Amino acid sequence: MSNAASTGTALVTGASRGLGAVIARRLAAEGHAVALNYRTDGAAAREVVADIRAAGGTAEAFAADVTDEAAVTALVADVTDRLGPVTTLVVNATGPQPQLDPKEVTWDDHLAQLTFFVKSPTLLMRATLPAMRERGGGRIIQIGSDVLERALPEMAAYVAAKAAQHALTECWARALGPYGITVNTVAPGWIPVERHAGASPASLAAYAAAVPMGRMGRPEDIAAAVCFLASPEASFVTGERVRINGGHTLGPGWTDGVDRP
């Protein structure tokens, strides 16, 4: 079986803005035909597609709710018809991340996070797996978070779901390795994107001061890690969780009362 996954079709969920948009642009620059999934912001997704095409790449935008089984099945079929079978799956879509006192968190709060980080990845893996198996290889890359190490009490439901998401990565890595499919998690620290537009300069400065590298992360840092894991050079890397946070969670100093994202 071949482990190659250098080019082909990459499906990036939640790709109309933020990390997803930057990941999509980088994958296209690396030679992938990119399927940009979005749920509501079609205009933003089409703008990313236009940018990719202007740079000489191949991309299409696809609207779908990736938490809905029928929608995911239709999405993967549509991508396959228009761009070819999915060879690289980037599970990036996310939803609201409310900060709640753990004493007030309900089961519904947990379900809302599990829907994005357990149900959606499961639906996407199942829909893309047959073509990867037939091809003899593929890449599944989940976008996680370094909140597991930070254990932020006010984000307990989110932290629990992200832990479960990486547990899927490890289980799938064992199950899918014989088919030449690698499965990994990229776990960013706080990477300011559009949804963090309201973050105060003081919060950004305080967070950066606690990062050994002395700066905030950039979306391009995450895209570079994703592209490596999608490349032939990463054909023997599977079941891993790669933290991209400048060393922020290395030890004492990160539980410092900083105003968190």
Secondary structure, 3 states (H helix, E strand, C coil): CCCCCCCCEEEECCCCCHHHHHHHHHHHHCCCEEEEEECCCHHHHHHHHHHHHHCCCEEEEEECCCCCHHHHHHHHHHHHHHHCCEEEEEECCCCCCCCCCHHHCCHHHHHHHHHHHHHHHHHHHHHHHHHHHHHCCEEEEEECCCHHHHCCHHHHHHHHHHHHHHHHHHHHHHHHHHHCEEEEEEEECCCCCHHHCCCCHHHHHHHHHCCCCCCCCCHHHHHHHHHHHCCHHHCCCCCCEEEECCCCCCCCCCCCCCCCC
